[in-house]
């Protein structure tokens, strides 16, 4: 498995890039088929992702597999190095699953999309073609950043992702799209600039040489205490902005409110995971002592994010801003699980990243369908829709119940693991974080009540229910939430060994959970002794 003869990860990166180039190069006579080309390319990438997963040995999920390495800039110690462990593989899979669903959802998302059905494309077809091409470019960057094993390569991809997202918001969003796009870009660039200083300083303090930026060559280097803490803060700030955590989260509600629904799915469902993924796979192993030093403050910030995001979600009138604020709360749970430093909490945080992408992705997609039908994002413009669009109402309810971590749905498993794992290390933080679960029930049920219950507004009485295409968009997400809710073992098998490996790298003794978790935390038939 370490001697991979086929470059699976590079293929997953190159194919969507070629698909985007094909869309931009299509002759005018066939541009009306751009949507079919884009969806077809994304399905090919999905199939390749499934085959690559079959080549991954889940029994050794703590080690990086599907490895590729080529010297890129030897004079600077930069390599094109790729590889994934269980966590990276799960996020790559999340990316390649969500992209075709986003493309299908956007089939008629833009007002000009219907015009592209005719023989003449014109300006209308150009818009939808460019949007689909940007989505494919973004897919390539998402796969690459979760697979990068070189710190400099990771940084380049971390910044490169901003380009397609900026245009996806600024060119295809709402009335305030330019403001939202610039705010997103400025926040991200500020964090990236600080991170670049940290990347350069890390290399100067590392072993150097032609592979000086490889993560495995930088893990375990002896850094002065002050230097290590400053480097940790440089990386952590960039990841906290991306995550997003309070108080550097303010770009997210504006971006989600002004973005097309599909853009919000990829931005919040996948791209923001780069922040928490970076904390887990870069901050902790590269700066173990500084991670322990900063953990108490970070845990406080995580708990504040949980409560703050939930409280603001309850008070929102805009549907898309409401969903965005729920994500601030959810990312608080993920960061809490990472910095609680127990194998159970880290497993839960890793699983939470995937489950959040499923549930929040479904909410944004369904919210986009509602907005397209109503022409408004204000909750007060809806009401009584469960009698008019029962399938849309039912799927929205399931996605909402997953967001509030209802038992039987996948998010419950990850949130339960985070809370119980945290309780073993930091009981006060876990107890306060439980309030976020209560607040989640409030914001989800209030949102559902305003949109779907009560008397039917006359102007909504003829609203169409989900079409067959739209059911194909949300159906796989609903099925995944239910399947992983009742049988999470295959996913947890990907996260157990990486969690144990992370604790070893940080140098923290694991803590036994305070209550029985045998059916969740130990889903394998063998005891590897990781819970000390």
C-alpha positions as a Python dict, from the first residue, in 0.01 Angstrom:
ca = {
    (1, 'X'): (0, 0, 0),
    (2, 'X'): (290, 236, 63),
    (3, 'X'): (426, 147, -285),
    (4, 'X'): (144, 297, -485),
    (5, 'X'): (197, 251, -857),
    (6, 'X'): (-103, 458, -964),
    (7, 'X'): (-125, 826, -860),
    (8, 'X'): (-481, 821, -730),
    (9, 'X'): (-466, 1156, -552),
    (10, 'X'): (-307, 1338, -843),
    (11, 'X'): (-572, 1191, -1071),
    (12, 'X'): (-845, 1322, -840),
    (13, 'X'): (-685, 1665, -871),
    (14, 'X'): (-614, 1668, -1245),
    (15, 'X'): (-947, 1534, -1374),
    (16, 'X'): (-1165, 1821, -1240),
    (17, 'X'): (-904, 2074, -1359),
    (18, 'X'): (-921, 1923, -1707),
    (19, 'X'): (-1301, 1929, -1683),
    (20, 'X'): (-1294, 2300, -1601),
    (21, 'X'): (-1058, 2370, -1891),
    (22, 'X'): (-1290, 2172, -2120),
    (23, 'X'): (-1589, 2380, -2011),
    (24, 'X'): (-1405, 2704, -2083),
    (25, 'X'): (-1286, 2571, -2422),
    (26, 'X'): (-1619, 2432, -2546),
    (27, 'X'): (-1710, 2553, -2895),
    (28, 'X'): (-2009, 2784, -2901),
    (29, 'X'): (-2216, 2528, -3087),
    (30, 'X'): (-2207, 2280, -2796),
    (31, 'X'): (-2193, 2514, -2496),
    (32, 'X'): (-2556, 2441, -2419),
    (33, 'X'): (-2435, 2102, -2298),
    (34, 'X'): (-2193, 2253, -2043),
    (35, 'X'): (-2403, 2140, -1748),
    (36, 'X'): (-2400, 1780, -1870),
    (37, 'X'): (-2023, 1794, -1917),
    (38, 'X'): (-1967, 1935, -1567),
    (39, 'X'): (-2188, 1680, -1394),
    (40, 'X'): (-2031, 1400, -1598),
    (41, 'X'): (-1679, 1506, -1496),
    (42, 'X'): (-1781, 1527, -1129),
    (43, 'X'): (-1929, 1177, -1143),
    (44, 'X'): (-1605, 1045, -1293),
    (45, 'X'): (-1415, 1207, -1005),
    (46, 'X'): (-1657, 1048, -759),
    (47, 'X'): (-1602, 706, -915),
    (48, 'X'): (-1225, 756, -897),
    (49, 'X'): (-1261, 857, -532),
    (50, 'X'): (-1446, 536, -455),
    (51, 'X'): (-1180, 326, -629),
    (52, 'X'): (-904, 512, -443),
    (53, 'X'): (-1084, 439, -117),
    (54, 'X'): (-1081, 70, -200),
    (55, 'X'): (-702, 94, -231),
    (56, 'X'): (-681, 242, 120),
    (57, 'X'): (-613, 0, 407),
    (58, 'X'): (-856, 101, 684),
    (59, 'X'): (-677, -126, 932),
    (60, 'X'): (-381, 113, 911),
    (61, 'X'): (-583, 437, 892),
    (62, 'X'): (-336, 614, 1123),
    (63, 'X'): (-64, 603, 858),
    (64, 'X'): (-59, 808, 542),
    (65, 'X'): (-131, 604, 230),
    (66, 'X'): (-175, 658, -145),
    (67, 'X'): (159, 836, -118),
    (68, 'X'): (314, 1043, -397),
    (69, 'X'): (625, 1258, -380),
    (70, 'X'): (814, 1453, -644),
    (71, 'X'): (1071, 1723, -583),
    (72, 'X'): (912, 2055, -683),
    (73, 'X'): (1150, 2338, -585),
    (74, 'X'): (1460, 2160, -445),
    (75, 'X'): (1646, 2483, -372),
    (76, 'X'): (1368, 2581, -131),
    (77, 'X'): (1302, 2234, 6),
    (78, 'X'): (955, 2219, -150),
    (79, 'X'): (804, 1888, -265),
    (80, 'X'): (485, 1787, -439),
    (81, 'X'): (397, 1538, -167),
    (82, 'X'): (53, 1384, -126),
    (83, 'X'): (-93, 1124, 109),
    (84, 'X'): (-399, 1071, 326),
    (85, 'X'): (-472, 906, 656),
    (86, 'X'): (-826, 821, 764),
    (87, 'X'): (-919, 1181, 839),
    (88, 'X'): (-785, 1317, 511),
    (89, 'X'): (-950, 1038, 312),
    (90, 'X'): (-1289, 1107, 471),
    (91, 'X'): (-1270, 1477, 379),
    (92, 'X'): (-1160, 1397, 24),
    (93, 'X'): (-1462, 1169, -6),
    (94, 'X'): (-1689, 1439, 136),
    (95, 'X'): (-1559, 1679, -130),
    (96, 'X'): (-1612, 1447, -426),
    (97, 'X'): (-1959, 1349, -301),
    (98, 'X'): (-2085, 1704, -251),
    (99, 'X'): (-1963, 1849, -583),
    (100, 'X'): (-2194, 1653, -819),
    (101, 'X'): (-2486, 1725, -585),
    (102, 'X'): (-2403, 2097, -592),
    (103, 'X'): (-2384, 2092, -971),
    (104, 'X'): (-2719, 1916, -998),
    (105, 'X'): (-2872, 2162, -754),
    (106, 'X'): (-2736, 2456, -956),
    (107, 'X'): (-2877, 2315, -1282),
    (108, 'X'): (-3144, 2585, -1272),
    (109, 'X'): (-3024, 2778, -970),
    (110, 'X'): (-2930, 3089, -1166),
    (111, 'X'): (-3211, 3277, -1342),
    (112, 'X'): (-3025, 3255, -1669),
    (113, 'X'): (-2976, 2878, -1659),
    (114, 'X'): (-3299, 2800, -1841),
    (115, 'X'): (-3188, 3013, -2135),
    (116, 'X'): (-2892, 2785, -2183),
    (117, 'X'): (-3128, 2505, -2289),
    (118, 'X'): (-3170, 2666, -2631),
    (119, 'X'): (-2938, 2640, -2926),
    (120, 'X'): (-2794, 2983, -2861),
    (121, 'X'): (-2604, 3023, -2538),
    (122, 'X'): (-2543, 3398, -2521),
    (123, 'X'): (-2454, 3572, -2197),
    (124, 'X'): (-2688, 3347, -1996),
    (125, 'X'): (-2510, 3026, -2085),
    (126, 'X'): (-2173, 3187, -2027),
    (127, 'X'): (-2264, 3254, -1666),
    (128, 'X'): (-2371, 2901, -1581),
    (129, 'X'): (-2074, 2755, -1772),
    (130, 'X'): (-1827, 2969, -1580),
    (131, 'X'): (-1991, 2884, -1250),
    (132, 'X'): (-1966, 2510, -1315),
    (133, 'X'): (-1603, 2546, -1423),
    (134, 'X'): (-1519, 2731, -1101),
    (135, 'X'): (-1683, 2454, -897),
    (136, 'X'): (-1461, 2194, -1067),
    (137, 'X'): (-1149, 2405, -1006),
    (138, 'X'): (-1248, 2433, -642),
    (139, 'X'): (-1298, 2057, -622),
    (140, 'X'): (-940, 2002, -737),
    (141, 'X'): (-807, 2240, -473),
    (142, 'X'): (-1019, 2079, -200),
    (143, 'X'): (-884, 1733, -275),
    (144, 'X'): (-529, 1865, -295),
    (145, 'X'): (-533, 2057, 34),
    (146, 'X'): (-662, 1757, 230),
    (147, 'X'): (-389, 1539, 76),
    (148, 'X'): (-91, 1778, 95),
    (149, 'X'): (199, 1645, 301),
    (150, 'X'): (432, 1940, 239),
    (151, 'X'): (376, 2253, 449),
    (152, 'X'): (459, 2492, 165),
    (153, 'X'): (232, 2303, -75),
    (154, 'X'): (-44, 2315, 185),
    (155, 'X'): (-1, 2691, 216),
    (156, 'X'): (-14, 2744, -161),
    (157, 'X'): (-336, 2542, -186),
    (158, 'X'): (-477, 2714, 124),
    (159, 'X'): (-446, 3046, -57),
    (160, 'X'): (-532, 2920, -406),
    (161, 'X'): (-877, 2806, -290),
    (162, 'X'): (-968, 3170, -233),
    (163, 'X'): (-964, 3247, -607),
    (164, 'X'): (-1258, 3033, -727),
    (165, 'X'): (-1460, 3105, -412),
    (166, 'X'): (-1412, 3480, -453),
    (167, 'X'): (-1557, 3469, -803),
    (168, 'X'): (-1831, 3224, -706),
    (169, 'X'): (-1952, 3474, -446),
    (170, 'X'): (-1870, 3801, -621),
    (171, 'X'): (-2003, 3712, -966),
    (172, 'X'): (-2299, 3487, -884),
    (173, 'X'): (-2427, 3600, -544),
    (174, 'X'): (-2692, 3842, -419),
    (175, 'X'): (-2717, 4220, -421),
    (176, 'X'): (-2434, 4264, -169),
    (177, 'X'): (-2218, 3994, -328),
    (178, 'X'): (-1916, 4216, -391),
    (179, 'X'): (-1905, 4330, -30),
    (180, 'X'): (-1934, 3971, 93),
    (181, 'X'): (-1669, 3847, -150),
    (182, 'X'): (-1420, 4119, -57),
    (183, 'X'): (-1480, 4065, 316),
    (184, 'X'): (-1423, 3692, 274),
    (185, 'X'): (-1107, 3756, 76),
    (186, 'X'): (-962, 4011, 319),
    (187, 'X'): (-1019, 3793, 625),
    (188, 'X'): (-869, 3490, 452),
    (189, 'X'): (-571, 3680, 311),
    (190, 'X'): (-496, 3832, 651),
    (191, 'X'): (-486, 3489, 810),
    (192, 'X'): (-286, 3349, 520),
    (193, 'X'): (-27, 3625, 545),
    (194, 'X'): (33, 3551, 912),
    (195, 'X'): (53, 3181, 829),
    (196, 'X'): (312, 3250, 556),
    (197, 'X'): (539, 3412, 813),
    (198, 'X'): (498, 3099, 1025),
    (199, 'X'): (573, 2870, 727),
    (200, 'X'): (898, 3051, 650),
    (201, 'X'): (1003, 3062, 1016),
    (202, 'X'): (924, 2692, 1057),
    (203, 'X'): (1147, 2603, 762),
    (204, 'X'): (1433, 2815, 897),
    (205, 'X'): (1410, 2632, 1229),
    (206, 'X'): (1376, 2291, 1064),
    (207, 'X'): (1630, 2047, 921),
    (208, 'X'): (1633, 2218, 578),
    (209, 'X'): (1748, 2034, 270),
    (210, 'X'): (1554, 1937, -46),
    (211, 'X'): (1267, 1792, 163),
    (212, 'X'): (1274, 2060, 428),
    (213, 'X'): (901, 2135, 409),
    (214, 'X'): (780, 1774, 440),
    (215, 'X'): (555, 1744, 742),
    (216, 'X'): (717, 1422, 862),
    (217, 'X'): (1057, 1595, 860),
    (218, 'X'): (924, 1883, 1069),
    (219, 'X'): (743, 1678, 1332),
    (220, 'X'): (949, 1643, 1648),
    (221, 'X'): (1201, 1920, 1583),
    (222, 'X'): (1329, 2091, 1896),
    (223, 'X'): (1205, 2452, 1901),
    (224, 'X'): (1264, 2719, 2165),
    (225, 'X'): (954, 2768, 2378),
    (226, 'X'): (880, 3122, 2259),
    (227, 'X'): (944, 3034, 1895),
    (228, 'X'): (714, 2733, 1910),
    (229, 'X'): (435, 2935, 2067),
    (230, 'X'): (462, 3213, 1810),
    (231, 'X'): (462, 2963, 1523),
    (232, 'X'): (160, 2787, 1670),
    (233, 'X'): (-28, 3117, 1696),
    (234, 'X'): (59, 3204, 1334),
    (235, 'X'): (-88, 2879, 1205),
    (236, 'X'): (-379, 2873, 1448),
    (237, 'X'): (-498, 3223, 1360),
    (238, 'X'): (-521, 3133, 991),
    (239, 'X'): (-709, 2813, 1074),
    (240, 'X'): (-941, 2987, 1324),
    (241, 'X'): (-1045, 3237, 1056),
    (242, 'X'): (-1107, 2958, 808),
    (243, 'X'): (-1289, 2739, 1061),
    (244, 'X'): (-1458, 2992, 1151),
    (245, 'X'): (-1427, 3055, 1525),
    (246, 'X'): (-1548, 3342, 1736),
    (247, 'X'): (-1437, 3625, 1720),
    (248, 'X'): (-1291, 3595, 1366),
    (249, 'X'): (-1608, 3446, 1216),
    (250, 'X'): (-1786, 3759, 1094),
    (251, 'X'): (-1710, 3701, 725),
    (252, 'X'): (-1915, 3379, 719),
    (253, 'X'): (-2274, 3505, 770),
    (254, 'X'): (-2229, 3769, 500),
    (255, 'X'): (-2076, 3519, 259),
    (256, 'X'): (-2350, 3261, 320),
    (257, 'X'): (-2627, 3520, 289),
    (258, 'X'): (-2499, 3652, -45),
    (259, 'X'): (-2369, 3328, -202),
    (260, 'X'): (-2562, 3089, -425),
    (261, 'X'): (-2674, 2789, -222),
    (262, 'X'): (-2423, 2557, -389),
    (263, 'X'): (-2136, 2791, -307),
    (264, 'X'): (-2244, 2797, 58),
    (265, 'X'): (-2249, 2416, 62),
    (266, 'X'): (-1888, 2393, -53),
    (267, 'X'): (-1772, 2693, 149),
    (268, 'X'): (-1923, 2585, 482),
    (269, 'X'): (-1953, 2211, 422),
    (270, 'X'): (-1598, 2151, 298),
    (271, 'X'): (-1367, 2454, 277),
    (272, 'X'): (-1415, 2561, 636),
    (273, 'X'): (-1300, 2212, 738),
    (274, 'X'): (-954, 2312, 616),
    (275, 'X'): (-933, 2517, 935),
    (276, 'X'): (-1011, 2235, 1176),
    (277, 'X'): (-820, 1986, 959),
    (278, 'X'): (-515, 2213, 980),
    (279, 'X'): (-545, 2238, 1357),
    (280, 'X'): (-556, 1860, 1383),
    (281, 'X'): (-290, 1766, 1128),
    (282, 'X'): (-48, 2063, 1146),
    (283, 'X'): (-83, 2259, 1471),
    (284, 'X'): (-91, 1960, 1705),
    (285, 'X'): (191, 1744, 1562),
    (286, 'X'): (420, 2034, 1463),
    (287, 'X'): (379, 2233, 1785),
    (288, 'X'): (283, 1984, 2057),
    (289, 'X'): (401, 2182, 2358),
    (290, 'X'): (247, 2506, 2233),
    (291, 'X'): (-78, 2319, 2164),
    (292, 'X'): (-96, 2209, 2527),
    (293, 'X'): (-5, 2562, 2639),
    (294, 'X'): (-282, 2722, 2432),
    (295, 'X'): (-548, 2453, 2484),
    (296, 'X'): (-721, 2610, 2790),
    (297, 'X'): (-781, 2939, 2607),
    (298, 'X'): (-883, 2765, 2285),
    (299, 'X'): (-1134, 2551, 2475),
    (300, 'X'): (-1289, 2868, 2617),
    (301, 'X'): (-1310, 3017, 2267),
    (302, 'X'): (-1466, 2695, 2139),
    (303, 'X'): (-1734, 2699, 2409),
    (304, 'X'): (-1804, 3067, 2338),
    (305, 'X'): (-1840, 2980, 1967),
    (306, 'X'): (-2088, 2704, 2052),
    (307, 'X'): (-2313, 2931, 2256),
    (308, 'X'): (-2263, 3251, 2057),
    (309, 'X'): (-2336, 3088, 1721),
    (310, 'X'): (-2646, 2917, 1857),
    (311, 'X'): (-2785, 3230, 2022),
    (312, 'X'): (-2736, 3440, 1710),
    (313, 'X'): (-2893, 3169, 1495),
    (314, 'X'): (-3208, 3186, 1708),
    (315, 'X'): (-3243, 3558, 1640),
    (316, 'X'): (-3188, 3552, 1263),
    (317, 'X'): (-3459, 3646, 1014),
    (318, 'X'): (-3256, 3553, 704),
    (319, 'X'): (-3265, 3178, 633),
    (320, 'X'): (-2910, 3153, 496),
    (321, 'X'): (-2757, 3364, 775),
    (322, 'X'): (-2933, 3142, 1028),
    (323, 'X'): (-2778, 2828, 880),
    (324, 'X'): (-2438, 3001, 872),
    (325, 'X'): (-2455, 3086, 1243),
    (326, 'X'): (-2544, 2725, 1325),
    (327, 'X'): (-2212, 2634, 1164),
    (328, 'X'): (-2023, 2872, 1395),
    (329, 'X'): (-2175, 2672, 1681),
    (330, 'X'): (-2095, 2336, 1523),
    (331, 'X'): (-1734, 2429, 1453),
    (332, 'X'): (-1706, 2516, 1821),
    (333, 'X'): (-1783, 2152, 1899),
    (334, 'X'): (-1519, 2035, 1652),
    (335, 'X'): (-1247, 2259, 1797),
    (336, 'X'): (-1350, 2159, 2149),
    (337, 'X'): (-1306, 1792, 2060),
    (338, 'X'): (-964, 1850, 1905),
    (339, 'X'): (-817, 2043, 2199),
    (340, 'X'): (-974, 1827, 2471),
    (341, 'X'): (-689, 1586, 2392),
    (342, 'X'): (-865, 1253, 2437),
    (343, 'X'): (-887, 983, 2174),
    (344, 'X'): (-1266, 976, 2202),
    (345, 'X'): (-1306, 1353, 2162),
    (346, 'X'): (-1068, 1364, 1863),
    (347, 'X'): (-1254, 1075, 1700),
    (348, 'X'): (-1576, 1266, 1755),
    (349, 'X'): (-1430, 1589, 1614),
    (350, 'X'): (-1304, 1407, 1303),
    (351, 'X'): (-1641, 1241, 1249),
    (352, 'X'): (-1815, 1573, 1318),
    (353, 'X'): (-1634, 1732, 1023),
    (354, 'X'): (-1793, 1480, 788),
    (355, 'X'): (-2137, 1488, 949),
    (356, 'X'): (-2149, 1866, 951),
    (357, 'X'): (-2082, 1863, 578),
    (358, 'X'): (-2376, 1628, 526),
    (359, 'X'): (-2632, 1802, 747),
    (360, 'X'): (-2539, 2163, 676),
    (361, 'X'): (-2492, 2085, 308),
    (362, 'X'): (-2846, 1948, 296),
    (363, 'X'): (-2983, 2251, 483),
    (364, 'X'): (-2817, 2497, 243),
    (365, 'X'): (-2935, 2303, -63),
    (366, 'X'): (-3293, 2279, 63),
    (367, 'X'): (-3280, 2643, 170),
    (368, 'X'): (-3168, 2729, -183),
    (369, 'X'): (-3467, 2541, -328),
    (370, 'X'): (-3698, 2736, -97),
    (371, 'X'): (-3543, 3070, -185),
    (372, 'X'): (-3559, 2996, -558),
    (373, 'X'): (-3931, 2921, -527),
    (374, 'X'): (-4018, 3215, -303),
    (375, 'X'): (-3772, 3475, -427),
    (376, 'X'): (-3691, 3572, -68),
    (377, 'X'): (-3464, 3453, 214),
    (378, 'X'): (-3668, 3613, 494),
    (379, 'X'): (-3836, 3363, 726),
    (380, 'X'): (-4139, 3590, 761),
    (381, 'X'): (-4210, 3547, 389),
    (382, 'X'): (-4277, 3175, 437),
    (383, 'X'): (-4534, 2978, 637),
    (384, 'X'): (-4753, 2668, 620),
    (385, 'X'): (-4542, 2499, 354),
    (386, 'X'): (-4560, 2149, 498),
    (387, 'X'): (-4911, 2126, 352),
    (388, 'X'): (-4797, 2251, 12),
    (389, 'X'): (-4455, 2086, -32),
    (390, 'X'): (-4455, 1782, 199),
    (391, 'X'): (-4143, 1618, 50),
    (392, 'X'): (-3939, 1937, 81),
    (393, 'X'): (-4073, 1987, 434),
    (394, 'X'): (-3988, 1629, 533),
    (395, 'X'): (-3634, 1634, 399),
    (396, 'X'): (-3573, 1976, 555),
    (397, 'X'): (-3694, 1840, 890),
    (398, 'X'): (-3457, 1542, 871),
    (399, 'X'): (-3164, 1769, 785),
    (400, 'X'): (-3260, 2001, 1070),
    (401, 'X'): (-3292, 1715, 1317),
    (402, 'X'): (-2946, 1600, 1211),
    (403, 'X'): (-2816, 1953, 1279),
    (404, 'X'): (-2955, 1934, 1634),
    (405, 'X'): (-2798, 1588, 1678),
    (406, 'X'): (-3110, 1376, 1712),
    (407, 'X'): (-3025, 1015, 1811),
    (408, 'X'): (-3045, 792, 1507),
    (409, 'X'): (-2882, 1048, 1280),
    (410, 'X'): (-2509, 1066, 1220),
    (411, 'X'): (-2435, 1400, 1389),
    (412, 'X'): (-2555, 1262, 1721),
    (413, 'X'): (-2274, 1007, 1725),
    (414, 'X'): (-2001, 1264, 1664),
    (415, 'X'): (-2141, 1523, 1907),
    (416, 'X'): (-2187, 1258, 2176),
    (417, 'X'): (-1825, 1147, 2134),
    (418, 'X'): (-1699, 1505, 2156),
    (419, 'X'): (-1896, 1580, 2473),
    (420, 'X'): (-1814, 1256, 2653),
    (421, 'X'): (-1449, 1266, 2549),
    (422, 'X'): (-1423, 1627, 2665),
    (423, 'X'): (-1595, 1543, 2993),
    (424, 'X'): (-1312, 1304, 3074),
    (425, 'X'): (-1055, 1584, 3045),
    (426, 'X'): (-1243, 1909, 3116),
    (427, 'X'): (-1576, 1865, 3289),
    (428, 'X'): (-1672, 2235, 3314),
    (429, 'X'): (-1624, 2290, 2940),
    (430, 'X'): (-1828, 1980, 2855),
    (431, 'X'): (-2112, 2080, 3087),
    (432, 'X'): (-2135, 2432, 2943),
    (433, 'X'): (-2111, 2298, 2587),
    (434, 'X'): (-2418, 2081, 2650),
    (435, 'X'): (-2618, 2404, 2651),
    (436, 'X'): (-2538, 2425, 2281),
    (437, 'X'): (-2739, 2107, 2227),
    (438, 'X'): (-3043, 2268, 2389),
    (439, 'X'): (-3002, 2587, 2188),
    (440, 'X'): (-2968, 2381, 1868),
    (441, 'X'): (-3312, 2235, 1927),
    (442, 'X'): (-3447, 2588, 1959),
    (443, 'X'): (-3298, 2735, 1643),
    (444, 'X'): (-3384, 2432, 1428),
    (445, 'X'): (-3741, 2396, 1548),
    (446, 'X'): (-3808, 2772, 1539),
    (447, 'X'): (-3679, 2781, 1183),
    (448, 'X'): (-3896, 2486, 1082),
    (449, 'X'): (-4200, 2635, 1255),
    (450, 'X'): (-4168, 2970, 1077),
    (451, 'X'): (-4121, 2817, 734),
    (452, 'X'): (-4340, 2509, 731),
    (453, 'X'): (-4612, 2527, 998),
    (454, 'X'): (-4913, 2751, 1047),
    (455, 'X'): (-5161, 2879, 793),
    (456, 'X'): (-5066, 2862, 426),
    (457, 'X'): (-4994, 3203, 277),
    (458, 'X'): (-5214, 3249, -34),
    (459, 'X'): (-4921, 3331, -261),
    (460, 'X'): (-4749, 3005, -158),
    (461, 'X'): (-5041, 2771, -221),
    (462, 'X'): (-4915, 2674, -567),
    (463, 'X'): (-4545, 2630, -478),
    (464, 'X'): (-4409, 2315, -647),
    (465, 'X'): (-4263, 2034, -439),
    (466, 'X'): (-3918, 1888, -499),
    (467, 'X'): (-3864, 1774, -857),
    (468, 'X'): (-3704, 1439, -936),
    (469, 'X'): (-3370, 1613, -995),
    (470, 'X'): (-3389, 1789, -660),
    (471, 'X'): (-3476, 1464, -485),
    (472, 'X'): (-3163, 1309, -634),
    (473, 'X'): (-2969, 1602, -488),
    (474, 'X'): (-3085, 1567, -126),
    (475, 'X'): (-3163, 1195, -123),
    (476, 'X'): (-2800, 1075, -93),
    (477, 'X'): (-2732, 1318, 193),
    (478, 'X'): (-3040, 1209, 387),
    (479, 'X'): (-2950, 843, 328),
    (480, 'X'): (-2594, 900, 450),
    (481, 'X'): (-2714, 1074, 769),
    (482, 'X'): (-2942, 784, 853),
    (483, 'X'): (-2697, 509, 757),
    (484, 'X'): (-2407, 657, 957),
    (485, 'X'): (-2644, 732, 1244),
    (486, 'X'): (-2739, 368, 1286),
    (487, 'X'): (-2407, 214, 1178),
    (488, 'X'): (-2115, 454, 1230),
    (489, 'X'): (-1851, 181, 1259),
    (490, 'X'): (-1706, 211, 903),
    (491, 'X'): (-1648, 583, 952),
    (492, 'X'): (-1514, 552, 1306),
    (493, 'X'): (-1266, 292, 1183),
    (494, 'X'): (-1105, 570, 979),
    (495, 'X'): (-1066, 799, 1280),
    (496, 'X'): (-958, 575, 1570),
    (497, 'X'): (-593, 524, 1478),
    (498, 'X'): (-537, 887, 1366),
    (499, 'X'): (-674, 1002, 1703),
    (500, 'X'): (-436, 775, 1891),
    (501, 'X'): (-145, 886, 1672),
    (502, 'X'): (-228, 1251, 1737),
    (503, 'X'): (-214, 1202, 2114),
    (504, 'X'): (124, 1030, 2080),
    (505, 'X'): (259, 1322, 1875),
    (506, 'X'): (127, 1579, 2122),
    (507, 'X'): (261, 1377, 2414),
    (508, 'X'): (-64, 1372, 2611),
    (509, 'X'): (-184, 1073, 2811),
    (510, 'X'): (-527, 956, 2700),
    (511, 'X'): (-816, 976, 2946),
    (512, 'X'): (-1069, 701, 2997),
    (513, 'X'): (-1424, 820, 2917),
    (514, 'X'): (-1638, 880, 3222),
    (515, 'X'): (-1921, 666, 3091),
    (516, 'X'): (-1953, 357, 2875),
    (517, 'X'): (-1877, 414, 2508),
    (518, 'X'): (-1809, 63, 2400),
    (519, 'X'): (-2057, 65, 2115),
    (520, 'X'): (-1908, 387, 1969),
    (521, 'X'): (-1547, 439, 2066),
    (522, 'X'): (-1443, 77, 2020),
    (523, 'X'): (-1618, -50, 1711),
    (524, 'X'): (-1344, -292, 1613),
    (525, 'X'): (-1336, -650, 1728),
    (526, 'X'): (-977, -615, 1855),
    (527, 'X'): (-842, -411, 2142),
    (528, 'X'): (-536, -218, 2029),
    (529, 'X'): (-481, -79, 2376),
    (530, 'X'): (-516, 280, 2259),
    (531, 'X'): (-738, 377, 2552),
    (532, 'X'): (-494, 391, 2836),
}
